[in-house]
Amino acid sequence: MPLYLCSYWTSSGAYDNAHHLRLLHNMKKRHLGHFMPTKIQIPEGISGQIPTLTGIPQGSPISPILYLIYNADLIEDCADIVNHTTTSGWVDDVSLMTIVFDTKKYQLIHFVNPRSTTNPELQPIQLRDEVKIKPKEAVKYLGIWLNTKLSFDTHCDEAIVKAGTSLEALRGLSGPTRGAALGPTRRIYQAIVIPQMLYGAAAWFQPDLMSQRQITQTVRKFTTIQKRAACLISGAFRTTAAEALNIELHLMPIRLQLDQLTKAVAIWIRTGPTFAIPDGLVNRRTSDELKLGGYTPMEAHAWKKGGCLLAPPGTLAGK
């Protein structure tokens, strides 16, 4: 994880100590016309000339603008894009923010088109400070494991392992005599284990793009976890049929849960703000484009037969 550092500064006597020559210099530097009256007008009349080299009148609508110009060099000079440092400020308050990345946690992966017949060489990359990153077969990003061919097999395996660990922790809370009762144990499974196990399902479960064999293999892995959980919750024998346990414990089968999650996400995206809708859901890509990589999971819902975003021909949505 990157380390964020932030430093806050406050100028002492900001308006009173603003030097006129520096202010005029900064205004010329930014191609702004400058003016500095030599007299102060008050309701009772006009005073004589008062020699002063510093100070910006407080209370004037233009005073904050003048001080922002006066202090602009501090904000601009402290910023350093190369070293990931940004600055911000308002009047006499300045914030200096910098970010430092942990080089040990850098990850590199090369994505390969699964339809390609070539096998490109996976080269490492060289960064500054002699940091060399070697490519990996799978990396984790936003909780999703990505492999080189985006098959998500690694993610499914990792999700199964994590769910199994959570079940063992749940086993410590349940028991035939002193443990949690059936109801609370079931709620814990539904509130913790299922979200862990099916996290990001809209990205890795693609029923419209998978063969029936692939779907069966994927669903079977997670069904095994749910059966283990059902036996743990109910105290049933391991030989009890998974379908019977789902009915008795009111647990939705894994395949139906996956379908529900993926279709709900597709509908949320399609019916959301227009600017957030991927172009592929609105305009179908050409055949040549589809030959290169096929449909995305969201596009499959919109254009493949049986997709949840398809509308019957002749209806308003189907036009």
Protein Blocks (a to p, Z undefined) as FASTA:
>chain_A
ZZddddddddehkllmmcfklmmmmmmmnopacdddfbdcdfkbccdddddfedcdehia
klmmmmmmmmmmmmmmmpcfknopacddehjaccdddddddfklgccdddddfkbcbdcd
ddddddehhiacdddfbdceehiacdfkonommmmmmmmmmmmmmmmmmmmmgcfklmcc
fklmmmmmmmmmmmmmmgoklmmmcfklpcfklmmmmmmmmmmmmmmmmmmmnopafkbc
fklmmmmnopacfklmmmmmmmmmmmmmmmmcfklpcfklmmccdfklmmmnopafklmm
mmmghiakbccehiaklZZ
